[in-house]
Each structure stands twice: as structure tokens, then as C-alpha cells.
Amino acid sequence: MEIGVSYGTAVKLGLIRASAIYPPNTAYLLLGRKCVNNCAYCSLARRENTLSRVLWPPFPLGMVREALEKVKFTRICVQTADYPGMEEDLLRLGGELSKFPNLTASVSPRPRAFLSELRDSGFTGVGIALDAASERIFEAVRGRGVGNPFTWEGTWRALAEARGIFEDVATHLIVGLGESDVELYDTIRRALDMGLHIGLFALTPVVPGMEAPDLGRYRTVQLLLHALKHDYLEDVEFSDSGRILELRLRRSAWKFLRDGSFAVTSGCPGCDRPFYNERPSGPIYNFPRAPGRPLLSEVTLYARVCVGSGDCWSTAP
């Protein structure tokens, strides 16, 4: 059995002789070379061993397991392609890696019975991606509009069932698929209310005709997510078209604004995904660690930000 290993993970494991700018804290593995689904934005539906802008060279599972025993990671995250026999392979993989802590699988919606088997095989958490921030976008890029069997509410049901089996459950949201800011806000609130981890991604234009989101908009959504998670959002104002016009934050927000930590990669604890959405030369959408500098000016290119009783900033047109 072979398993794909993200390039940065393979370097840290010593499977590839190279240097890494930021060795990941999470080991990222990929089960399956190509996906039978047809999500409009995904490279794995079109090319083998590529997901987002990351290369996933395959290695024998035994070699990967031996390397994992020698290198410390806080989490192992297994991405999966859908293909015939994937479920059996994933359960086997769980047994092979069950000795490692924080073993997570990212899968498409699956029946409750399979999720229970997944837990029993050794996985301690699961991710089920929404990717789209609203039903209308979901149907167009991930559901019936592209010939996939997934539905918006079916994915939410799968997430709810997963929460009954695993304490550690995550979903993904992609900014840049055509959603409005208010749709992102509503979906983020719904996911957080369910106790889900949210991995926020910027659309990576690996499919012709798609473009990465405006950096100012992405920073604003990052700040919104972080403020909701850490309870320092007082209010948000939207335009009639659903665009964020103003974020009003508690004074406690300053500690996150000063070092830019609100822009650190979000997701399961320990998830860092270095350079998953971007080239090392930038622009950087998700920082693997706090950049140590204010990023408020990037937010205010898109929206007005107010902190505390009256300090407000905006350079948005």
C-alpha cells in the first residue's frame, strides 16, 4: 500500500532530501491518487497526486510509518480522494497508524456506521468539508451542478452525526467561490455553534478561470472568524449586497491585531498547512505562525474596523 505525503511533510520525515522554510507541525498524508468526484475548484479531480498547489509524492506505507516513529508531529491528517475501495483502505490505514496520537481523516460525507468504524480503527477525529459557504454555491461547485452526489443539508447532517462520534470534528470553508460575506458569516456562526473546528482557505486558482480572493477581503474574513471564535466581536455591518462594511471589536482584540495572530492558519489544533494556498514569495493568506506584525492595514483596505469605544480605521474605497 502506498500513501501520498505532502512535500513539506516528506522533507521533515527525511523521505526527500531538501530543506523546508517551515517544517509542518502536522503530518499531511493523502490516500488515493485521483478523485472520482468533480468539484469545480479541485485539482485532484483532474490530476494525480496534486491537491491545491501541493505535490503529494507516493511512498510505501511501511516506510512512512517508520519515519513517523522517528519524527515528532502534533497531529497526522489524512486527506482522502474518493475512489472504489477507499473506505476499506482508510480503515486499514487507521489500524496501521493507530499508535500515533491525534490521527484525523478528512472525508466526504459518510454514513454514521462508517464513521463509527473509523473511530474504532484508530482515528480520533474527522473532517468533512463544506468548502462552499452557502447552498447556492455548494450546488454549483460541489453538488449536483458538477455531477456530484453531495447536498448542502446532507453534509451538515454528516457533520452533526460525526459530532456524536468524535469530539474532534472539522469542516473547511473556501473564500473566493462566489459567496457573499454575509453567507460566510452565517455559515461560520452555524459551524461554531455546532462545536466544529473551521479550516479557512483562500481559493487557489489551480483550475483555469478561477482567481484567488482579494487579500484585503480574506484578511477581513480571517478577522471575523477569529473574533467569533474568541468572543471579541461586538457587531458587524453589511451592505445591501452582503459585503462587510464594518467590524466592531472589543478592546481585547488589540493583542491579536498587534502581532497578526488572527491570520494564522485555522483548523484542527496543530494544523499549520504551510504554503498550501500560496507560494513562499507571497502573498501569504494563511501564516503557519503569528507573523509578529500588525496586519490591520490589510483589513482596512476592505472594511472599516473599530476597536473599543471609538477608535476606527478604514482605507477602503
N, C-alpha and C positions, 0 to 999 in steps of 0.2 A: 504494500500500500504506500502510495506517495501522497505527500501533503505539500501544498504551496506555502511558502514562507515569505512574508514581505521583505523587501530588500534590506531595510534597516534592521529588521529582526535577524535576518540571516547574517548580517555583518556582526551584530552583537554576539550571536551564537558561535561565531567563528566558522560558519559554513561558507562564507565568502570572504576573501581576503581584501579588505578595503577599510577605509576609515568612515565613521559616521559623524556628522555635525552634531546630532543629538541622538545618542543611543536611546531607544524607547524603553520605558518602564514596563509597558505591556508587550507581551509577545503576540504578534498578529499572524495567524495561520489561515489558509484558505483551502477548504475542502471542495474539490471539483474544479475542472479547468475552464468550463464554459457553461453558461446557464441556458436552460430551455425557455425561460421567460423572456419577455420583450420590453422591459421597462425602457421608456423613451430616452432616458438620460444615462444609461448604464453601459459601460464598455464591455462588461463580462458577457452581455448578450451578443456581442459582436466579435470579440477577440479572446483567445485563450490566455489565461494567466495574467489578465490585467483587470484591475479594479480601481476606479478613479484614475489617478496618474501614477499609481504604484505598480511596480513589477513584482510578481509572486513566483519566483523560480521554484520548481518542484524538487523535493528531496525525499529519500526513503524515510518512512515514519520512524523506524528504529534509530536512524542517525539523528533525527530531530529530537527524539525523546532523550537520547544520551546527552546531547548538547544542552538540553533544558535542565538536566540534572547538575550541570556544572556552572550555569549562569543564573543569577537571581533576577526574577521578574516579579512584579506585584500581582500580575494577572496574565492569564492566557486567554485570548479572544479568538474564537474560531469563526471566520466568515464562511458561509456556505453558498454554493451555487445549487440551484435546483436541477437535478438530473435523475434518471431512473436508478434506484438503489441508494440514493443519498441518505435516507433515514437509517438504513442498516449500517452504512459506513460511518455515520455520525455516532451511532450508539457504540460501535466498535471503538471508535476514536476516544469516546468518553471513558471506556474501560482502560484503554492504553494510557490515558493521561490523568486518571482519577487521583493519583497520588499528589498532583500539584494543586495548590490552593487557588481559589478564585478562577475556576475554569468556566468560561462563558461561551455560549453558542449563539450566533446571530442567524436566525432562520426566517423564512417566510411563514405566514400563518399556518399553524399545525393544530390537529385535534388535541384535546386535553389529554387523552390517553397517551399520545406520543410524548407530550411534554412531561408527563409523569415518568415515562420510560427514560427520558433524557436525564431527569434528576437522578433516577436510580442508577444510571450508568456512570455517574460521577460528575455531571455538570452541576454547578452551584448557582448559575444564573443564565438568563436567556434574554436576547434582544429580538424584537420583532419590529421591523421598520415600517413606519407610515410613509416617510420621505416627503409626501405631499402634505400641505398644511390645511387642505380643505377637500371636501368630497368632489367638488367640480374639477380641481386639479388632479386629484387621485385618479378619477375615472379616465382622464385624458392621458396621463403619463404612466400609470401603474396598473390600471384596471382594464375594463372592457374596451376602452378606446385603443389599446395596443394589443388586444387579444389575450390578456392575462386573466386568470380566474379569480383574482383578488377583488374584494369590495372594501369600501371605507368602513362601514359598520362591522363587517366581518373581521377586519384587522383589529378594531377596538375590542371586539368580543374575545379574540385570541389573546390580546394583552391582558384583559380582565381575568381570563382563565389562568394565564401564566402567573398573575399576581397571587392566585390562590395556591400555587405550587411552589414558586420561588419567591424569596424575599428580594432578590436582586433581579429586577426586570427593567429593561431599557427600550426606548424607541429612538428612531432617527428622524430628524426634520431637515430638509434641504431648502435653503433660501435661494431663490432665483428661478423657480419653475413657473412663475406667472401668478403667484399668490399675492394677496394684499397683506399689509401689515396687520390689519385687524383680524384676518384669518389666522395669521401666525400667533397673535396674542391669544385668541380663543382656544387654539389647539394646545399651545403651551400651558395655559391655565388648566385645561381638561386633563392633560397628561400629568402635571404636577399634583393635581387633586387626587389622582389615582395612585400617587406614590411612585411614579416612574422616573428613572433617570432619562435625561434628554441629551442625545448627542446632536449638536447643531453643526450642520455642514454648509459650506458655500458650494453652489453648483460648480462643478469642474467641467469645463466645456470640452469633454472628450468626444462628444458627438457633434458632427457638423451642424451649424445653425443655432447652437446654443451659446450663451455668453455667461461669464461669471457675473455675480451681482456686484453692484456698486459697493465699494469698500465702506463708504460712509453709512449706507443703509445696513450693511452687515454688522458694523460696529454697533449701530443703534439697536438692532435685534439682539446682539450679544448682551448689551447692557440691560435690555428689557428682561431677557431670560435670567440673568444673574440677579437682578433686582427682585424678581418674583421668587426665585429660589431662596434668597437670603432676606426677604421681607424688608426691603428698603425702598420699594416703590410706593409712593403716595398716590399718584394719579398718572394717567396717560391720556393725551388728547389726540384724536384722529381727525383727519379731514373727511369730507363727504365721500371721497373716493377710497377711504380706508388706509391712508398713509399716516404714519406717526408724525404729528406736528410738535408735540412737547412731551417730555418725560419729567415728572416732578418727583424728586428723590428726597429721602430723609438725609439729615446731615451725616449719618453714619456711612453714607455712600462714599465719603471722601477717601476712606482708606483703600477702597477698590479703584477709585479713579486715579489716585496718585501713582500707583505702580502698574496700572493697566491690567490687573489680575482678572477683571471681568471678561477679558478677551482670551483667557486661557481655554484650551480645548475642553469642551464639556462632554459628558457621557458617564459611563460607569466609573467608580472610584479607581484612580490609577491610569485611566485612559489618556494618552497623550497624542497619538496619531501624528508624529512629526512629519510635516510636509505632505500630508495626504491630499490637501486641497490646493497646494501652492508649490511653486518652485522655491528653493532656498534663497534665490535672489529677490523674491517678493513679487507682488505684495503679499504679506503674511496675513491670512484670515484667522487662523487658529494658532496661538502661540503654545508650544509644548510646556512652557513655564512662564511665569509673570515676566513681561519684558522689562519691568523696573523703570518705566517712564510713563508719563500721563498720555492717554490716548483720547482725552476728551475732545480735542480739536478735530479728530476724525469723526466723532459722533456728531458734533455741531455743524459739520458740513451738510448734514442731512436733516437734523431735527434740533429744536430748542431743548436745552437741558437746564433745569432749575434744581438747586440743592439747598435744602434748609428753608429758611424763612423768605428769602427773596433774591438770592444770587442766581442769575440766569445768563446763559450764553447761547449764541447762535450765529453762525456764519452761513446758514442755509439760504438759498435764493428765495 
